[in-house]
Each structure stands twice: as structure tokens, then as C-alpha cells.
Amino acid sequence: MTYLDLSRRQFLQTSAAAASLFVLPRFAIAQAGPSASRKLNLAFIGGGGIADVAFDGCLGENYVAICDVDDARAAKNCAKYPQARRFKDYRVMFDQMHREIDAVIVSIPDHSHFAAAYLAMQLGKHVYVQKPLTHDIWQARTLRRAAAYY
């Protein structure tokens, strides 16, 4: 039978069946690993100021850690999300909690973005960094290589 011999009904049925293979999300086809619908465990480096935008933008996820050197600046979000563990040093946070963290949001002063983002990438974490991402081309290229490598 050629495509010219197909009835309109047969054509639509065959097309719908073929299209469904490409339309179904990959996670729905019994793949191993965690469920795609589960909540992310987020760690925030920076707990106040511009970080408020990130906190509001990630509502519905699990906030597992908040790291900020200034208790007063982070007080509002720490009170709002008491289940999140508190840290003053993100290196300590990563040492203690790296297995519990899926992604990291970096909202600290921009001269510190590179170091925090690079360390998170080395641990295999997804990273969102407030702008500016870096201070120079070398840092930007290093983060790009790290993202591809890790």
C-alpha cells in the first residue's frame, strides 16, 4: 500500500500514532532516575537584597540552604523559610550539604560570583547567577568550560 492508497482516516490515524512518539515528554517513557515532576532542592548563596527576586521566582521548590554573611540582611528570608539550614560560608555549606542540593542560586556581590559558581559547578550542581556573571573574559570562558565539563 502506498501513501496514495491511504484513506483520509488511515492517514490521520497513522500520523497521530507517529506524532505521539515525538510529542510525549521523555520522562513519561519509563526512564530510570528521579521523577521529572519532583521538586528541586535549592541552595541560595545570598539571602537578602536582590536574592529576594530569586526566592520569589522559585516558589514551590524546596529551599534547603541559605548562605549569607549578614544575618540582618538575610533575616526576612530565613524567617520565611525556616526549614532551610543557615550558613555564613558557602564552602562549609557545600561540604556539609552537597549531596542534598540540586541547584544553586548565586545572589551575592558581583566580585564573588565567579568563585561561588565555579565551586558549585565542580560539584555538579546547576547554577543560576545574578548579573553580571563575571568580571572578565577569562572568568566567563572558565565558567563556560566548567559548565560543559561538569
C-alpha positions as CSV (number, residue, x, y, z in Angstrom):
1,M,0.0,0.0,0.0
2,T,1.4,3.4,-0.9
3,Y,0.5,6.7,0.6
4,L,-1.7,7.3,-2.4
5,D,-3.9,4.3,-1.4
6,L,-4.5,5.5,2.1
7,S,-7.9,6.8,3.1
8,R,-8.1,10.1,4.9
9,R,-9.0,8.2,8.1
10,Q,-6.0,5.8,7.8
11,F,-3.6,8.7,7.1
12,L,-4.8,10.6,10.3
13,Q,-4.6,7.5,12.5
14,T,-1.1,6.7,11.2
15,S,0.1,10.3,11.6
16,A,-1.3,10.6,15.1
17,A,0.4,7.4,16.2
18,A,3.7,8.5,14.8
19,A,3.5,12.0,16.2
20,S,2.7,10.7,19.7
21,L,6.1,9.2,19.8
22,F,7.7,12.6,19.5
23,V,5.2,14.6,21.5
24,L,5.3,12.6,24.7
25,P,7.8,14.0,27.1
26,R,10.9,11.9,27.6
27,F,10.3,11.4,31.3
28,A,7.0,9.8,30.6
29,I,8.5,6.9,28.7
30,A,9.7,4.9,31.8
31,Q,13.2,6.2,32.0
32,A,15.4,5.5,35.1
33,G,16.2,8.2,37.6
34,P,14.3,10.6,39.7
35,S,10.9,11.7,38.6
36,A,10.9,14.9,36.5
37,S,8.0,16.2,38.5
38,R,9.7,16.2,41.9
39,K,10.7,19.4,43.5
40,L,14.3,20.8,43.3
41,N,16.4,21.2,46.4
42,L,17.8,24.7,46.1
43,A,20.6,26.4,48.0
44,F,20.8,30.2,48.0
45,I,24.2,31.9,48.3
46,G,23.0,35.4,49.3
47,G,19.9,35.7,51.5
48,G,18.7,39.3,51.1
49,G,18.6,42.2,48.7
50,I,18.5,41.1,45.0
51,A,18.1,37.5,46.3
52,D,14.5,38.3,47.1
53,V,13.8,38.1,43.4
54,A,15.3,34.6,43.2
55,F,13.4,33.5,46.3
56,D,10.1,34.7,44.8
57,G,10.9,33.2,41.4
58,C,11.5,29.7,42.8
59,L,8.3,29.3,44.8
60,G,7.2,25.8,45.1
61,E,10.7,24.3,45.2
62,N,12.4,23.0,48.4
63,Y,14.7,25.6,49.9
64,V,17.3,23.5,51.7
65,A,20.1,26.1,52.5
66,I,20.5,29.8,52.8
67,C,24.0,31.2,53.0
68,D,24.7,34.8,53.8
69,V,27.4,36.6,55.9
70,D,25.0,39.3,57.0
71,D,22.3,37.9,59.4
72,A,20.3,41.1,59.3
73,R,20.1,41.2,55.5
74,A,19.1,37.5,55.3
75,A,16.7,37.6,58.3
76,K,13.5,38.0,56.3
77,N,14.1,35.0,54.0
78,C,15.5,32.9,56.8
79,A,12.3,33.5,58.8
80,K,10.1,32.9,55.8
81,Y,11.8,29.6,55.1
82,P,12.7,28.1,58.5
83,Q,13.3,24.6,57.1
84,A,16.4,25.9,55.2
85,R,19.7,25.4,57.0
86,R,21.7,28.6,57.7
87,F,25.3,29.1,56.7
88,K,27.7,32.0,56.7
89,D,30.2,30.4,54.3
90,Y,29.2,28.7,51.1
91,R,32.2,26.4,51.2
92,V,31.0,25.0,54.5
93,M,27.5,24.7,53.1
94,F,28.8,22.6,50.1
95,D,31.0,20.5,52.4
96,Q,28.0,19.6,54.6
97,M,25.1,19.5,52.2
98,H,26.4,18.9,48.6
99,R,24.5,15.6,48.3
100,E,21.2,17.3,49.2
101,I,21.5,20.2,46.8
102,D,20.2,20.0,43.2
103,A,20.8,23.7,42.2
104,V,22.4,26.8,43.5
105,I,21.3,30.4,43.1
106,V,24.2,32.9,43.5
107,S,22.9,36.4,44.6
108,I,26.0,37.8,46.3
109,P,28.1,40.9,45.4
110,D,29.3,40.5,41.9
111,H,33.0,40.3,42.7
112,S,32.2,36.9,44.3
113,H,30.0,35.4,41.6
114,F,32.8,33.5,39.8
115,A,34.2,31.6,42.8
116,A,30.8,30.5,44.1
117,A,29.5,29.5,40.7
118,Y,32.7,27.6,39.8
119,L,32.7,25.6,43.0
120,A,29.1,24.7,42.6
121,M,29.8,23.6,39.0
122,Q,32.7,21.4,40.2
123,L,30.2,19.7,42.5
124,G,27.9,19.0,39.5
125,K,25.2,21.5,40.6
126,H,23.0,23.5,38.3
127,V,23.8,27.2,38.8
128,Y,21.9,30.4,38.4
129,V,24.0,33.6,38.8
130,Q,22.7,37.1,39.1
131,K,24.2,39.5,36.6
132,P,27.0,40.3,35.9
133,L,28.1,36.7,35.6
134,T,31.8,37.5,35.7
135,H,34.2,40.4,35.8
136,D,36.4,39.5,32.8
137,I,36.6,37.3,29.7
138,W,38.8,34.7,31.4
139,Q,36.3,34.1,34.2
140,A,33.4,33.8,31.6
141,R,35.4,31.3,29.5
142,T,36.4,29.3,32.5
143,L,32.7,29.1,33.7
144,R,31.6,28.1,30.2
145,R,34.3,25.3,30.1
146,A,33.3,24.2,33.6
147,A,29.6,24.0,32.6
148,A,30.4,21.8,29.7
149,Y,32.9,19.6,31.7
150,Y,30.9,19.1,34.8
